Amino acid sequence: MTMAPPSPDPSSRTLIDDLLAEQQRLTPVERFARKHDRGALPAQARYYRDLIPEAKPKPGQQYAFAVDLDACTGCKACVSACHSLNGLEAEEIWREVGFIHGGTAENPYQQTVTTACHHCVEPGCLEGCPVMAYDKDAETGIVRHLDDQCIGCQYCVLKCPYDVPKYSERLGIVRKCDMCVGRLSAGEAPACVQSCPHEAITITLVERNEVLAASQPGTHMLPGAFDSSYTKPTTRFTSARPVPENAQPADNAGLKLDHAHWPLIGMLLLTQMSAGLFALACFGCLEWSPAIVRTLATVACLALHAGLGVSVLHLGRPLGAWRFFLGLRTSWMSREILAFGLFSVVASGAAAACWVPPLGFLATPLIATSAVLGLAAVFTSVMIYVDTRRSFWGLKFTAPKFYGSTFLLGATVGAAVLAITASGTTAALQLAVTAILIRIGLFAWRSRTLAAAEGDPAHPACHSMRIIRQLLPWVPAADFALLVLSLLAGLAAIGSHHPIFGILAAAFAMISTLAAQVLERFTFFTTCPAPHMPRGVPA
């Protein structure tokens, strides 16, 4: 029979034996509590609640970032923490660290700056989104992006003057900082706040009325930041040191090309071509034969639907675009989608009426309606870029470009098509002369604008002109060469007495004009720099 081991003599137990036995009986929660009482927790534990408000926002208040510039050393711990906690992609950054410098040789000034989403009182991203993929929480004021609602149109990227939303090619959507709303709701500080070793970032409560009152035209959060009157940002930057008047971001002098947005280039040119052709066809209903009007209306309809098809390539999730009506109240992109949708329906009816004899009596009114809708749709395209508040995309620059392209492409393509199809010599001649005059006028206007910008640092197009001169020096020469080629080809087509030569000249005039318009639209996108918060020294 096996005998049980004798019980240890109680007198032989040591303190270690008692502590080990006690440790085995403690739950994980009790062990954590004991460590907390002994101060044995990591030093970061004291940040769990210290740097956020004790109470939730009251009516009229919202959460906001507060940055103590004097405490920021530019260590980028906040950037790393944000990236790790949110599982961002390699090139995706929601919080950045920039650099401001200025002052004099005797009293120089330099300052690192950490920035993220400013959770604006009137967020441009929210107002611009066509499918309401943004939500500003009524209680906390946090501007959240709704990933499942996003269609990847990237209009919020153009609308935000602080370069906050970031587009993910892999996911086909935009994402942005949400102030770690899950952590805040649990009483913990956001990742960037908790990770800062110098407590440079905190969460505070701000009165929205005070933010609105402080965001007057001409006010800026920091040197180089966009005018606060646009979106009314809530982030507060404080410093005991006065910021010199000549302070500016370290990357202020840096030049780089922005995205070309090739699908948008194709969409804009093709839809504007269509609107121009319908406008000319409407005029032609009074003077030209039904065959000429039918040809122009058909080509216009084909160009419109080709442009709308190309536009889909700019969407990360095109199947969700049917929800565009959600943003009609505030978004010019929603209005553009609606305008071109109506234009497409009526234009298809106009083209059909031209080819189906029983519907012939509807051709003229439908073409006229298509012309009006087309020009109205071009206006919504103009306003999409004007509404971003970028100086180079202002109304006085964008409207002449877009409507100039509308009538130039309509006249050029119309003349070439009529010459190729031999539908009407007189009409083709009239359109060719019109195209030449418009082409010369647009080139003269654009040259004058860029010349004025080159000598005036305060000119809205000055920065864009610098980009052209330094990064795209071949553009002015190429534009002039295409002008000469298109004019020579157009004049040759007008003066030709040989049908084949006239057709070739008209086709070449059309191709060179299209190439010039592609080049113009390329510079429109690439030389208009996106505004952003101060960044580091450019490479």
Stockholm file with secondary structure:
# STOCKHOLM 1.0

chainA/1-539         MTMAPPSPDPSSRTLIDDLLAEQQRLTPVERFARKHDRGALPAQARYYRDLIPEAKPKPGQQYAFAVDLDACTGCKACVSACHSLNGLEAEEIWREVGFIHGGTAENPYQQTVTTACHHCVEPGCLEGCPVMAYDKDAETGIVRHLDDQCIGCQYCVLKCPYDVPKYSERLGIVRKCDMCVGRLSAGEAPACVQSCPHEAITITLVERNEVLAASQPGTHMLPGAFDSSYTKPTTRFTSARPVPENAQPADNAGLKLDHAHWPLIGMLLLTQMSAGLFALACFGCLEWSPAIVRTLATVACLALHAGLGVSVLHLGRPLGAWRFFLGLRTSWMSREILAFGLFSVVASGAAAACWVPPLGFLATPLIATSAVLGLAAVFTSVMIYVDTRRSFWGLKFTAPKFYGSTFLLGATVGAAVLAITASGTTAALQLAVTAILIRIGLFAWRSRTLAAAEGDPAHPACHSMRIIRQLLPWVPAADFALLVLSLLAGLAAIGSHHPIFGILAAAFAMISTLAAQVLERFTFFTTCPAPHMPRGVPA
#=GR chainA/1-539 SS CCCCCCCCCGGGCCHHHHHHHHHHHCCHHHHHHHHHHHTCSCGGGGHHHHTSCSSCCCTTEEEEEEEEGGGCCCCCHHHHHHHHHHTCCTTCCSSEEEEEEEECSSSEEEEEEEECCCCCSSCHHHHHCTTCCEEECTTTCCEEECGGGCCCCCHHHHHCTTCCCEEETTTTEEECCCTTHHHHHTTCCCHHHHHCTTCCEEEEEEEHHHHHHHCCTTCCSSTTCCCTTTTCCCCEEECSSCCCTTCEETTTTCCCCCCCCHHHHHHHHHHHHHHHHHHHHHHHHHHSCHHHHHHHHHHHHHHHHHHHHHHGGGCSSGGGGGGGGGGTTTCHHHHHHHHHHHHHHHHHHHHHHHHCGGGGGGHHHHHHHHHHHHHHHHHHHHHHHHTTTCGGGSHHHHHHHHHHHHHHHHHHHHHHHHHHHTSCHHHHHHHHHHHHHHHHHHHHHHHHHHHHHHTCTTSTTHHHHHHHHHHCTHHHHHHHHHHHHHHHHHHHHHHCCSHHHHHHHHHHHHHHHHHHHHHHHHHHHHTSCCCCSCCCCCC
#=GC SS_cons         CCCCCCCCCGGGCCHHHHHHHHHHHCCHHHHHHHHHHHTCSCGGGGHHHHTSCSSCCCTTEEEEEEEEGGGCCCCCHHHHHHHHHHTCCTTCCSSEEEEEEEECSSSEEEEEEEECCCCCSSCHHHHHCTTCCEEECTTTCCEEECGGGCCCCCHHHHHCTTCCCEEETTTTEEECCCTTHHHHHTTCCCHHHHHCTTCCEEEEEEEHHHHHHHCCTTCCSSTTCCCTTTTCCCCEEECSSCCCTTCEETTTTCCCCCCCCHHHHHHHHHHHHHHHHHHHHHHHHHHSCHHHHHHHHHHHHHHHHHHHHHHGGGCSSGGGGGGGGGGTTTCHHHHHHHHHHHHHHHHHHHHHHHHCGGGGGGHHHHHHHHHHHHHHHHHHHHHHHHTTTCGGGSHHHHHHHHHHHHHHHHHHHHHHHHHHHTSCHHHHHHHHHHHHHHHHHHHHHHHHHHHHHHTCTTSTTHHHHHHHHHHCTHHHHHHHHHHHHHHHHHHHHHHCCSHHHHHHHHHHHHHHHHHHHHHHHHHHHHTSCCCCSCCCCCC
//
